[in-house]
């Protein structure tokens, strides 16, 4: 796909944006998510499920189940994938915009 296509996709599915989809397939490296766009599909890698501990394919959400995930990247080749994360820390940052004080400069 060309640069214009990816610019449109990146505008629609911005990094850090929470999106929703349906789990459509399991693989040893993660799950594919139907995000309702025939041009691209979502993927949650096995490393993007938990902040700590080990995730296994047996722990994946069921095929057909709904999932909310945060956009964390893109595969800009013929696979047309949007990388998603459901790590609690990533979801928290997307859902709650904290106003943290800036550390004093020394």
Secondary structure, 3 states (H helix, E strand, C coil): CCHHHHHHHHHHCCCCCEEEEEEEEEECCEEEEECCCCCCEEEEEHHHCCCCCCCCHHHCCCCCCEEEEEEEEEECCCCCEEEEECCHHHHHHHHCCCCCCCCCCC
